[in-house]
Each structure stands twice: as C-alpha cells, then as structure tokens.
Amino acid sequence: QALKDNPKLDSLYIAYPDGDFFMVRPLRAERIRSLLDAPDGAYLQVWSIERDSGALLSQHLFYDNRLQLISRVRQGEEDYDPRERNWFLAAQESAQLITTEPYVFYSSRQVGTTLALGLPDQTVLAADLTLADLSATLARHHVTDDTQLVLYDRQGRAVAYPSDAAVVDQNTDELIPARRLSPGLAALFDKPTLDQGRMRLAGRDWLLTRSRIAEGGPQGLNLAILVPEDQLLADADRTRWQSALITIG
C-alpha cells in the first residue's frame, strides 16, 4: 500500500544486522521489468537474502496484483551485503531518519536517494526514492534549443540532465561529473565562484545562473542553467527588424 500511495518510491526494504535482507519493488516500468526478467503478469518483485550458519539463499519472487506468487527464481552468486552499504551504516549511527547523497541504485540502476531509519535492535528500514523524473522536468524547461540545465551534487556529479542516460557512466554505474556533459558546463565549473552573469565560450556569449537547493540529500543539490544569449534574444531581434522594415515601408 505504501508503494501504491508513493509512486516515486523505487522500493521499500528492511535489512538486519546478520545480513538478511528483504526488499519489495513495484514493477511499474518496462525497463525495470526487462532488467529483472519479470514474468508476464508480475506486479511486485520481492528480493530476499537469508544467511543461515554461513549458507546464503538469495531469491527473487514475483507476485501478481492480488499478491499471488507467480514464480520464484533462486539467485546463484550473491555479493550484495546490506551491512556494507552507506545507508545502513549511516542509519545505525543516527537516531533520526537519514537521507543519502544521490547515487545509482544497486539493483535497478535508477538514480535516486535512500531514506533510512535505524531501529534499537540494529535493524534498518529503508526506501529508495527515484529522481528519474527530474531529468524529464529539466527537458520541459529548455528556454532555447541549446540551453544547458543540470542538477548536480556537492561533488560536481550530475544528478539530472535532459538526457536520462547521460548522468550514469555505463561502465562503472556511477554518476558522471557534470562538467563532462558539455563544453559550456565545463567552462562554468572552471569558475566555481561565478553564480550569475555572462560568460564567453568559443565565440559565443552565454547567460548563466547557479543556485542551491536544500532538498535532494543531506548536503542539498545545485542547479546550473546556461542560455546562449543569441538564441535568447533572437525573437527580440527579429521583432526589432520587422518593426524597422514596417516603419521604412
């Protein structure tokens, strides 16, 4: 029910101090279904890891929308240990709900943050919150064709960019530095103290603004916008020349 009520949640899970792990994930997108090789009619995936006297049992269970088991797939090698993950360690050290920096999720390869809460018995409850919609939101707010918009963390890694695939290194499954996305952004990151103004790059003037957002992780996120001045003023210049021609006429 929590996953139904919160469509931005990628998964809900619980991790135990002995390394056991239990995750529930909704299968909303075809990309996730394909990645997990979900059978037809599957609505939820459960990922269960049990460690018993040194033996390890990892399996994927798929359920339909009535929570009836469709299939059970035992996993062979399993190198995932929740006790080694940053969200688990941070939650155990804090008495409050913690939020991680944005990163690429281990199983779904989605970009997002983890919310986690440590309990007195060292068990940790957690949820993955996907940030995938941010890239689509940036794409809808292109001021001009060549406008550059990027959301990045305090380490300069891109969290959202109009092209979803661009923020993740396909070889390492890590967030890439935002400066690698375009020459304009690379020039901007060479001027860390410049938050607003005009920048000259490759014979072109760019108007820029950079601002901080408190949400998106414990250290917040940053938003950078670069707009080519010639494109921004193109309509104004066109109107001016049309008015001049009309006046001459």
C-alpha positions as a printed NumPy array, in Angstrom:
array([[  0.   ,   0.   ,   0.   ],
       [  2.866,   2.372,   0.747],
       [  4.259,   1.778,  -2.741],
       [  0.833,   2.481,  -4.27 ],
       [  0.487,   5.712,  -2.305],
       [  4.002,   6.909,  -3.2  ],
       [  4.664,   6.357,  -6.921],
       [  8.114,   7.973,  -6.654],
       [  9.337,   5.175,  -4.385],
       [ 11.5  ,   2.684,  -6.234],
       [ 11.384,   0.134,  -3.4  ],
       [ 10.891,  -0.489,   0.316],
       [ 13.148,  -2.821,   2.294],
       [ 14.411,  -3.983,   5.654],
       [ 17.983,  -5.035,   6.491],
       [ 19.07 ,  -6.993,   9.543],
       [ 22.352,  -6.931,  11.497],
       [ 23.079, -10.563,  10.491],
       [ 22.997,  -9.587,   6.785],
       [ 19.479, -10.794,   5.98 ],
       [ 17.617,  -8.557,   3.559],
       [ 14.008,  -8.246,   2.337],
       [ 13.012,  -5.805,  -0.451],
       [  9.671,  -5.156,  -2.17 ],
       [  9.663,  -3.351,  -5.517],
       [  6.736,  -2.391,  -7.796],
       [  7.232,  -3.312, -11.458],
       [  5.874,  -0.107, -12.995],
       [  8.242,   0.477, -15.921],
       [  9.1  ,  -1.842, -18.792],
       [ 12.783,  -1.031, -18.286],
       [ 12.677,  -2.459, -14.751],
       [ 10.647,  -5.486, -15.844],
       [ 13.199,  -6.244, -18.542],
       [ 16.162,  -5.688, -16.218],
       [ 14.725,  -8.133, -13.657],
       [ 13.416, -10.568, -16.291],
       [  9.953, -10.361, -14.73 ],
       [  7.35 , -12.883, -15.943],
       [  4.091, -11.804, -17.6  ],
       [  1.536, -10.555, -15.106],
       [  4.118,  -9.73 , -12.438],
       [  3.161,  -6.714, -10.346],
       [  5.673,  -6.842,  -7.494],
       [  9.158,  -8.248,  -7.046],
       [ 10.5  ,  -9.435,  -3.706],
       [ 14.248,  -9.785,  -3.286],
       [ 15.089, -11.961,  -0.298],
       [ 18.549, -12.729,   1.08 ],
       [ 18.891, -15.148,   4.002],
       [ 22.14 , -16.023,   5.718],
       [ 21.944, -19.1  ,   7.939],
       [ 25.062, -20.607,   9.545],
       [ 27.225, -19.489,   6.661],
       [ 24.821, -20.68 ,   3.95 ],
       [ 23.32 , -17.985,   1.742],
       [ 19.972, -18.114,  -0.035],
       [ 19.171, -15.25 ,  -2.424],
       [ 15.983, -15.364,  -4.461],
       [ 13.603, -13.228,  -6.49 ],
       [  9.869, -13.798,  -6.021],
       [  7.312, -12.308,  -8.392],
       [  3.692, -11.617,  -7.405],
       [  0.63 , -10.525,  -9.351],
       [ -1.653,  -7.627,  -8.352],
       [ -3.569,  -9.939,  -5.976],
       [ -0.293, -10.819,  -4.227],
       [ -0.391, -14.377,  -5.576],
       [  3.044, -15.898,  -6.178],
       [  3.812, -16.291,  -9.903],
       [  7.386, -17.518,  -9.817],
       [ 10.402, -17.983,  -7.578],
       [ 13.915, -17.635,  -9.017],
       [ 16.896, -18.633,  -6.948],
       [ 19.96 , -16.459,  -7.491],
       [ 23.345, -18.131,  -7.846],
       [ 26.223, -15.924,  -6.762],
       [ 25.229, -13.063,  -4.45 ],
       [ 27.742, -10.389,  -3.45 ],
       [ 25.237,  -7.898,  -2.028],
       [ 25.552,  -7.315,   1.719],
       [ 23.334,  -4.535,   3.132],
       [ 25.656,  -4.111,   6.118],
       [ 28.301,  -2.645,   3.781],
       [ 26.031,  -0.031,   2.221],
       [ 26.285,   3.641,   3.166],
       [ 22.581,   3.938,   4.03 ],
       [ 22.82 ,   1.05 ,   6.519],
       [ 25.912,   2.401,   8.269],
       [ 24.579,   5.97 ,   8.404],
       [ 21.189,   4.863,   9.779],
       [ 22.8  ,   2.83 ,  12.557],
       [ 24.878,   5.83 ,  13.622],
       [ 21.902,   8.213,  13.75 ],
       [ 18.773,   8.345,  15.886],
       [ 16.956,  10.221,  13.125],
       [ 15.786,   9.438,   9.614],
       [ 18.773,   9.841,   7.281],
       [ 18.912,  10.714,   3.585],
       [ 21.826,   9.704,   1.385],
       [ 23.502,  11.67 ,  -1.362],
       [ 22.042,  10.799,  -4.802],
       [ 23.603,   7.683,  -6.316],
       [ 22.881,   4.833,  -8.732],
       [ 20.817,   2.093,  -7.063],
       [ 22.456,  -1.317,  -6.951],
       [ 19.632,  -3.429,  -8.37 ],
       [ 17.544,  -1.092, -10.542],
       [ 20.327,   1.235, -11.837],
       [ 17.997,   4.174, -11.208],
       [ 19.342,   7.486,  -9.894],
       [ 17.923,   8.494,  -6.54 ],
       [ 18.376,   8.793,  -2.792],
       [ 17.765,   6.387,   0.065],
       [ 15.769,   7.26 ,   3.177],
       [ 16.692,   5.026,   6.113],
       [ 15.804,   4.692,   9.788],
       [ 17.768,   2.63 ,  12.294],
       [ 15.869,   0.724,  14.995],
       [ 17.091,  -0.16 ,  18.514],
       [ 17.793,  -3.775,  17.528],
       [ 20.171,  -2.554,  14.754],
       [ 17.599,  -3.378,  12.078],
       [ 17.279,  -0.714,   9.377],
       [ 14.113,   0.232,   7.489],
       [ 14.725,   1.992,   4.178],
       [ 13.136,   3.252,   0.984],
       [ 14.645,   4.206,  -2.363],
       [ 13.3  ,   7.444,  -3.82 ],
       [ 13.941,   7.738,  -7.544],
       [ 14.89 ,  11.089,  -9.082],
       [ 14.289,   9.962, -12.671],
       [ 11.502,  12.5  , -13.241],
       [ 13.9  ,  15.381, -12.621],
       [ 15.602,  14.907, -15.989],
       [ 12.243,  14.991, -17.76 ],
       [ 11.324,  18.123, -15.807],
       [ 14.53 ,  19.859, -16.916],
       [ 13.845,  18.87 , -20.523],
       [ 10.446,  20.593, -20.364],
       [ 12.07 ,  23.83 , -19.23 ],
       [ 14.531,  24.377, -22.067],
       [ 14.473,  28.114, -22.714],
       [ 16.154,  27.691, -26.121],
       [ 17.417,  24.793, -28.247],
       [ 20.969,  24.963, -26.877],
       [ 20.102,  25.764, -23.251],
       [ 22.095,  23.698, -20.741],
       [ 20.391,  22.695, -17.468],
       [ 21.929,  20.327, -14.95 ],
       [ 21.249,  19.357, -11.344],
       [ 24.406,  18.248,  -9.536],
       [ 25.627,  17.315,  -6.073],
       [ 28.341,  18.932,  -3.948],
       [ 30.972,  16.764,  -5.629],
       [ 30.008,  18.105,  -9.03 ],
       [ 28.36 ,  14.866, -10.175],
       [ 25.312,  15.188, -12.416],
       [ 22.063,  14.008, -10.829],
       [ 19.634,  15.107, -13.557],
       [ 20.118,  16.221, -17.148],
       [ 17.62 ,  16.397, -20.046],
       [ 19.051,  13.107, -21.337],
       [ 18.498,  10.408, -18.681],
       [ 21.284,   8.08 , -19.807],
       [ 23.85 ,  10.877, -19.778],
       [ 24.223,  11.094, -15.992],
       [ 25.307,   7.47 , -15.466],
       [ 28.624,   6.028, -16.603],
       [ 27.639,   2.783, -18.303],
       [ 30.989,   1.168, -17.472],
       [ 31.026,   1.887, -13.739],
       [ 27.325,   2.589, -12.975],
       [ 28.444,   5.768, -11.218],
       [ 27.204,   9.34 , -11.632],
       [ 29.42 ,  11.228, -14.061],
       [ 30.923,  14.69 , -13.441],
       [ 28.552,  17.366, -14.723],
       [ 31.423,  19.121, -16.485],
       [ 31.616,  16.221, -18.954],
       [ 28.127,  16.899, -20.295],
       [ 29.018,  19.937, -22.435],
       [ 31.838,  22.45 , -23.074],
       [ 29.674,  25.21 , -21.593],
       [ 29.244,  23.355, -18.309],
       [ 32.957,  22.533, -18.231],
       [ 33.747,  26.252, -18.509],
       [ 31.239,  27.012, -15.769],
       [ 32.846,  24.527, -13.379],
       [ 36.202,  26.19 , -14.054],
       [ 34.691,  29.294, -12.422],
       [ 33.347,  27.96 ,  -9.098],
       [ 32.661,  31.434,  -7.661],
       [ 30.604,  32.654, -10.635],
       [ 26.916,  32.249,  -9.767],
       [ 25.309,  34.67 , -12.191],
       [ 26.322,  36.725, -15.194],
       [ 27.703,  36.391, -18.728],
       [ 30.374,  34.003, -19.956],
       [ 32.206,  33.93 , -23.287],
       [ 32.843,  30.471, -24.734],
       [ 34.005,  29.547, -28.253],
       [ 32.939,  32.902, -29.661],
       [ 29.507,  32.748, -28.061],
       [ 28.057,  34.666, -25.116],
       [ 26.153,  32.67 , -22.512],
       [ 23.931,  33.932, -19.71 ],
       [ 24.249,  31.789, -16.62 ],
       [ 22.793,  31.307, -13.195],
       [ 23.643,  28.835, -10.472],
       [ 21.612,  28.241,  -7.316],
       [ 21.455,  25.878,  -4.361],
       [ 18.541,  23.605,  -3.442],
       [ 18.195,  22.353,   0.126],
       [ 16.45 ,  19.09 ,  -0.849],
       [ 17.904,  16.049,  -2.585],
       [ 20.321,  14.829,   0.08 ],
       [ 21.992,  15.829,   3.342],
       [ 24.094,  18.467,   1.557],
       [ 21.39 ,  19.549,  -0.891],
       [ 21.86 ,  19.945,  -4.649],
       [ 22.835,  22.673,  -7.098],
       [ 21.09 ,  23.801, -10.274],
       [ 23.031,  25.384, -13.145],
       [ 21.406,  26.996, -16.191],
       [ 23.31 ,  28.215, -19.263],
       [ 21.409,  30.021, -22.027],
       [ 23.054,  31.247, -25.28 ],
       [ 22.44 ,  34.962, -25.48 ],
       [ 21.935,  34.991, -29.259],
       [ 19.114,  32.435, -29.024],
       [ 17.538,  34.126, -26.023],
       [ 17.401,  37.473, -27.854],
       [ 16.568,  36.027, -31.283],
       [ 12.846,  36.778, -31.053],
       [ 13.502,  40.292, -29.757],
       [ 15.953,  40.961, -32.602],
       [ 13.51 ,  39.568, -35.148],
       [ 10.713,  41.76 , -33.829],
       [ 13.005,  44.807, -33.871],
       [ 13.983,  44.272, -37.503],
       [ 10.394,  43.584, -38.528],
       [  9.346,  46.829, -36.868],
       [ 12.156,  48.691, -38.641],
       [ 11.141,  47.27 , -42.027],
       [  7.5  ,  48.141, -41.436],
       [  8.499,  51.687, -40.488],
       [ 10.655,  52.031, -43.603],
       [  7.826,  50.609, -45.713]])
